[in-house]
Amino acid sequence: MILNKKSASYEYLSALCLKGWRIMTQTRSASPSFANLVLSFSLLISASCSVKEPEDMTPKPYMCSGAPATCLQISSGWTFEGIAATFAQSGADPWIIRLDDGRYRLYQRISIDEPSAWEGIASWISTSGLSFQQETGYRFQGYTLFQHCIVRNPDGSYRMYWLDQKQGWVNNIANKAIKSALSTDGGWTFTLETGERLTYSGTGYEVNGIVSCRVLLLPNGSFRMYYHAISDYDRILSALSPDGLNFTREEGVRLDRLCPPETRFGGVTPVIDAHGIVHVFAQAVRCADNYVNPQAGIFEGTTNDGLVVNIAAVPFVQGYSKDGTTSNSVHPEDFTVVQTTQGLRVYFVLYGSGSNGIIPETALYSVINSSIK
């Protein structure tokens, strides 16, 4: 959800500021709560977006007028695969899991009733992970099921986590709790679970609330949650759980901002690959300081202990500007990562910046690292 861009310059990044916390505007069903989120978050990121471009700002936005297949900048080791799924109805927050039978299920948040912010999790199925067909009905319904993620439990059940926005806002900036629902029929039907998986502390790094989370099943059967905590800016913290229900916070910060004065991370997603290596993917901006020599896009990181995360110097997927300006740029975000039999695959949605706003979330693209399988 945050930025992403290629060897973008400040000019490109300022376009991302314009989109910034669009997390839920045009492409996220426009409900009153969504508009409220964007308004409140705009206060938090105002410092980033008011930064002036340094005189020596390089590089400039990468310009390419072709299709994503030729214009997206993909790092060595990764291969662009094209469109994996298209959607008749604009949704949000794609998430893909590999089922026990080898198929892949894609979950996406769809608006059912915009005025009340009532939403459903729709699903698509695929045998290859490259071509998805929509399934009937909804897997779950609820109020603003923001930034959901789904994890397979050791007993074969699946648990969905999402940010609960029904309880309102903390200081008009972020939210209060992570909720969950459980599926015991192969990820087909989810039932709301009582209580909260994590509730904001109201102190320290969480003084202004929490945002979304991602949960990883560890080899020892426990779970680690990576979540966004908001104080003066956004940091990634973590919490451990023996059962996926009761989480205890861990000391320290897992990821701090990579480009002062950035105030926001995009998605941060952990995954264990076929070789047992823990990757932490992040949508972010890296720079020396004050947006000097920025690199923006989807970054790959690794961690040996789950606590110290090492993020690559450059993103492995970066976007582009169609005409060299901020008003006509394309950048990847809303990504989801899956270990497949063909390799480690990362799916993402493409967005645009500038006066035309974001590109509707009607197509899902993918890249793959075929050496990781």
C-alpha positions in Angstrom: 0.0 0.0 0.0 2.5 2.7 0.0 4.7 3.6 -2.7 6.7 1.8 -5.2 8.5 3.1 -8.1 11.5 2.6 -9.9 14.7 4.4 -9.9 12.2 7.2 -9.1 13.2 10.7 -8.3 11.5 13.0 -5.9 9.2 14.0 -8.8 8.0 10.5 -9.0 7.8 10.1 -5.2 5.8 13.3 -4.8 3.2 11.6 -7.1 3.2 8.7 -4.6 2.5 11.2 -1.9 -0.5 12.4 -3.9 -1.6 8.8 -3.9 0.0 8.1 -0.5 -2.5 6.7 1.8 -5.0 6.1 -1.0 -5.2 2.8 0.7 -9.0 3.0 0.4 -10.1 5.8 -1.8 -11.2 5.3 -5.4 -10.1 1.7 -5.9 -11.2 0.8 -2.4 -14.9 1.1 -2.3 -15.5 4.7 -1.4 -17.3 4.6 1.9 -17.4 7.3 4.6 -15.0 5.3 6.7 -12.6 5.0 3.8 -12.7 8.8 3.2 -12.1 9.3 6.8 -9.0 7.1 6.8 -7.5 8.9 3.9 -8.2 12.3 5.5 -6.7 11.3 8.8 -3.7 9.6 7.3 -2.9 12.7 5.2 -2.1 14.4 8.5 0.4 11.7 9.3 2.3 11.9 6.0 2.2 15.6 5.6 5.9 15.9 6.6 7.0 13.6 3.8 4.9 15.2 1.2 6.1 18.7 2.0 9.8 17.9 1.6 11.4 20.0 -1.2 13.3 18.3 -4.0 17.1 18.6 -3.6 18.9 20.5 -6.3 21.0 17.5 -7.2 18.1 15.1 -7.4 19.0 12.1 -9.5 17.9 9.9 -11.0 14.9 11.2 -12.8 11.7 9.2 -13.3 12.3 6.3 -15.7 10.3 7.0 -18.8 8.7 4.2 -20.9 5.6 4.5 -23.0 5.1 0.8 -23.6 3.2 -2.0 -21.8 4.1 -3.3 -18.3 5.8 -6.3 -19.9 8.4 -4.0 -21.4 8.4 -1.0 -19.0 8.4 -2.6 -15.5 12.0 -2.9 -14.2 12.5 -6.4 -13.0 15.8 -7.4 -11.2 18.0 -10.3 -12.3 16.7 -13.6 -11.0 13.0 -12.6 -11.4 10.9 -13.0 -14.5 7.8 -11.1 -15.4 4.9 -13.5 -16.1 2.1 -11.0 -17.1 -1.5 -10.9 -16.0 -2.5 -13.8 -13.7 -6.1 -12.7 -13.0 -8.6 -10.0 -14.1 -11.6 -8.9 -12.1 -15.0 -7.8 -13.4 -15.5 -5.8 -10.2 -12.8 -3.6 -8.6 -11.7 -4.9 -5.3 -8.7 -4.6 -2.9 -6.0 -6.4 -1.0 -5.4 -9.6 -3.1 -4.1 -12.5 -1.0 -3.2 -16.0 -2.4 -2.6 -19.3 -0.7 -1.7 -22.7 -1.9 -4.2 -25.3 -0.8 -3.4 -28.8 0.3 -4.6 -30.2 -3.0 -2.0 -28.1 -4.9 -4.5 -25.5 -6.2 -4.2 -21.8 -5.5 -7.0 -19.7 -4.1 -7.0 -15.9 -4.5 -9.0 -13.9 -2.0 -10.0 -10.2 -2.6 -12.0 -7.7 -0.6 -15.2 -6.6 -2.5 -17.7 -3.9 -1.5 -21.2 -5.3 -1.0 -22.8 -2.1 0.4 -20.7 1.0 0.2 -22.7 3.4 2.5 -22.4 0.9 5.4 -18.8 -0.2 4.4 -20.1 -3.8 4.5 -17.7 -6.0 2.5 -17.2 -9.6 1.3 -14.1 -11.7 0.7 -14.6 -13.1 -2.8 -12.4 -15.9 -4.2 -10.8 -17.2 -7.4 -9.3 -20.6 -8.0 -6.4 -21.8 -10.1 -4.5 -25.1 -10.8 -1.4 -23.3 -12.1 -1.3 -20.1 -10.2 -1.3 -18.2 -13.4 -4.9 -18.3 -14.5 -7.8 -17.8 -12.0 -11.5 -18.3 -12.3 -13.9 -16.7 -9.9 -15.8 -18.9 -7.4 -19.4 -18.3 -6.4 -20.4 -16.3 -3.3 -18.3 -14.9 -0.5 -15.9 -16.7 1.8 -16.7 -14.2 4.6 -18.5 -11.0 5.1 -17.9 -8.1 7.5 -17.3 -4.4 8.1 -14.3 -3.0 6.3 -12.2 -6.2 6.1 -9.1 -4.1 5.6 -5.8 -5.7 4.6 -6.7 -9.3 5.3 -4.2 -12.1 5.2 -4.8 -15.9 5.5 -2.6 -18.5 7.2 -2.7 -22.3 7.2 -2.7 -23.7 10.7 -0.8 -26.9 11.6 -4.1 -28.8 11.9 -5.1 -27.9 8.3 -7.5 -25.2 9.2 -7.1 -21.6 7.9 -7.2 -18.3 9.8 -7.9 -14.9 8.3 -6.7 -11.8 10.0 -7.7 -8.2 9.2 -7.7 -4.7 10.7 -10.9 -3.9 12.5 -12.1 -0.4 11.6 -15.5 -0.7 13.2 -14.2 0.4 16.5 -13.2 3.8 15.1 -9.9 5.7 15.1 -7.1 6.4 17.4 -6.4 10.2 17.3 -8.0 10.2 13.9 -4.9 8.4 12.5 -5.0 4.6 12.8 -7.1 1.8 14.3 -7.4 -0.2 17.4 -7.4 -4.0 16.8 -6.7 -7.0 14.6 -9.6 -9.5 14.4 -9.8 -13.0 13.0 -12.0 -15.7 11.4 -11.5 -19.4 11.1 -12.1 -21.9 8.3 -12.2 -25.6 8.8 -13.3 -26.6 5.3 -10.2 -25.8 3.3 -10.5 -22.0 3.2 -14.0 -22.0 1.8 -16.1 -20.7 4.6 -14.7 -18.5 7.5 -16.5 -17.9 10.8 -15.8 -14.9 13.1 -13.8 -15.7 16.2 -14.4 -13.9 19.5 -12.0 -11.4 20.9 -9.1 -9.6 19.3 -5.8 -11.0 18.2 -3.9 -7.8 19.0 -5.2 -4.6 20.5 -3.2 -1.3 20.3 -1.4 -0.4 23.5 -1.9 3.3 23.3 1.7 3.9 24.3 5.2 4.1 22.7 5.2 3.2 19.1 1.4 2.5 19.2 0.3 5.8 20.6 -1.6 6.6 17.4 -2.9 3.1 16.9 -2.0 0.2 14.6 -2.7 -0.6 11.0 -2.5 -3.9 9.1 -0.7 -7.1 9.9 0.8 -10.2 8.3 1.2 -13.5 10.1 3.7 -16.3 9.4 3.5 -19.9 10.6 7.0 -20.8 12.0 8.7 -24.2 11.7 8.1 -24.9 15.4 4.3 -24.4 15.0 4.1 -21.0 16.6 3.1 -17.8 14.8 4.8 -14.4 14.3 2.8 -11.4 13.4 4.4 -8.4 11.7 2.2 -5.3 12.1 2.3 -1.6 11.5 2.5 0.6 14.6 1.9 4.4 14.3 3.4 7.1 16.5 5.4 9.9 14.9 5.6 7.6 11.9 5.0 4.1 10.8 7.2 1.2 12.1 7.0 -2.5 11.7 6.8 -4.4 15.0 6.2 -8.0 15.8 4.4 -10.3 18.2 4.5 -14.1 18.9 1.7 -16.6 19.5 1.7 -20.3 20.3 -1.7 -20.8 18.7 -2.4 -17.9 16.3 -4.9 -16.5 18.7 -3.0 -15.0 21.7 -0.1 -12.8 20.7 2.6 -11.3 22.9 4.6 -8.3 21.7 8.3 -8.8 21.0 10.9 -6.1 22.0 12.3 -3.7 19.4 11.5 -2.6 15.9 11.5 -5.1 13.0 11.7 -2.5 10.2 12.3 1.2 10.6 11.8 3.7 7.8 14.3 3.4 5.0 14.1 6.9 3.7 13.8 9.8 6.2 11.5 11.7 6.3 9.2 9.0 4.9 6.4 8.3 7.4 4.8 5.2 6.0 5.6 1.6 4.9 3.5 -0.1 2.3 2.8 -3.8 2.6 5.2 -6.0 4.5 4.8 -9.7 4.0 6.9 -12.6 5.4 7.1 -16.0 3.7 9.2 -19.2 4.2 10.5 -20.4 0.9 11.1 -24.0 -0.3 14.6 -24.0 1.1 13.5 -22.9 4.6 14.7 -19.3 4.2 12.5 -16.6 5.7 11.9 -13.7 3.3 10.3 -10.4 4.3 9.1 -8.5 1.3 8.3 -4.7 1.7 6.9 -2.0 -0.4 8.9 1.0 0.5 11.3 3.8 -0.5 15.1 3.7 0.2 17.3 6.8 0.1 20.4 8.3 1.6 18.3 11.1 3.3 15.7 13.7 2.3 14.9 11.7 -0.8 18.4 11.8 -2.2 19.0 9.0 -4.7 15.7 7.3 -3.9 14.8 3.7 -4.8 11.2 2.8 -4.6 9.2 -0.3 -5.3 8.8 -3.8 -3.9 12.0 -4.9 -2.0 13.1 -8.4 -1.0 14.6 -9.0 2.5 15.7 -11.9 4.6 16.0 -12.6 8.3 17.7 -15.4 10.2 15.8 -15.0 13.5 12.6 -13.2 12.4 13.7 -10.1 14.3 16.6 -8.5 12.4 15.4 -8.0 8.8 17.9 -7.1 6.1 16.3 -5.3 3.1 18.0 -5.2 -0.3 19.5 -2.0 -1.5 17.2 -1.8 -4.6 13.7 -3.1 -5.3 13.3 -6.1 -7.5 10.1 -4.7 -9.1 10.0 -1.0 -10.0 7.5 1.1 -12.0 7.9 3.8 -14.6 6.5 7.1 -16.0 4.8 7.0 -19.3 6.0 10.5 -20.2 8.6 11.5 -17.6 6.0 13.3 -15.5 4.3 12.5 -12.2 0.8 12.7 -13.8 1.3 9.6 -15.9 3.2 7.0 -13.9 2.6 3.3 -13.2 3.8 1.6 -10.0 3.3 -1.9 -8.4 1.7 -2.4 -5.0 -0.8 -4.5 -3.1 1.4 -7.6 -3.4 1.1 -11.1 -2.2 3.8 -13.8 -2.1 3.4 -17.6 -2.6 5.8 -20.5 -2.8 4.8 -22.5 -5.9 6.1 -25.6 -7.5 7.5 -23.4 -10.3 9.3 -21.0 -7.9 8.7 -18.2 -5.5 6.0 -16.0 -7.0 5.0 -12.4 -6.2 1.7 -11.0 -7.4 0.9 -7.3 -7.5 -1.5 -4.7 -8.8 -0.4 -1.7 -10.9 -1.5 1.8 -9.9 -1.1 5.2 -11.6 -0.2 8.6 -10.1 -1.2 12.2 -10.8 -4.4 13.9 -11.6 -6.0 10.7 -13.0 -5.6 8.9 -9.6 -5.1 5.2 -9.3 -5.6 2.5 -11.8 -8.6 0.4 -10.8 -7.6 -2.9 -9.2 -8.9 -5.0 -12.1 -5.8 -7.0 -13.0 -3.2 -8.9 -11.0 0.3 -9.3 -12.4 3.1 -11.7 -11.3 6.8 -12.2 -11.3 8.6 -15.4 -10.4 12.1 -16.5 -9.1 12.3 -20.0 -10.6 15.5 -20.8 -8.7 13.6 -20.9 -5.4 11.6 -24.2 -5.6 
